[in-house]
Amino acid sequence: MALGIILALVAGAFVSLQVIFNSKMNEHTGSWLTTTIVLGLGAVAALTASLLFEGADTFQLQHMKLWYWFSGMIGVAVVYSLMQGIKLLGPTFSTSITLTAQLGFAVLFDSLGLFGLEKIDLSVNKLVGVLVIVGGILVFKYGERLGDKKRGRTAE
């Protein structure tokens, strides 16, 4: 379990770095070329790592369900949508919404047992957890403005 937590933290750090790097690249190239470069280099890196660590087993694909093949196209939508969200909302707010949506949909998919997942009972605690995170994002984004209004100041 500890290793899983560490790897999840590392993934979160890498997602934050990728958001920054993608945003900076997008300023110079545009959204579609950035998406192409990011996913193209990612494919090369993933294939290289797979060949190094798994060898010929990399190409054992016979038991894969049809819908799994669409993951790459979903990745295009993820990278493109996140870059556009960053342009419109800024990196922190956009990433917060993205991660909250990810958590919310993961709870939904788990509770319905979709896509071959083991069905996990939906509990009030899980829903409250997601709502607390949504509340935190709202406080992060709008809390200062609300505090300024209470003190009679206008937000800039």
BELJOSUL-V532644 format. One record per helix or strand of 3 or more residues. SS is the DSSP state (hx for helix, st for strand). FROM is the first residue (numbers start at 1). TO is the last residue. If there is no record, write none. Layout:
SS&FROM&TO, SS&FROM&TO
This chain:
hx&2&29, hx&31&59, hx&66&89, hx&91&112, hx&114&116, hx&124&150
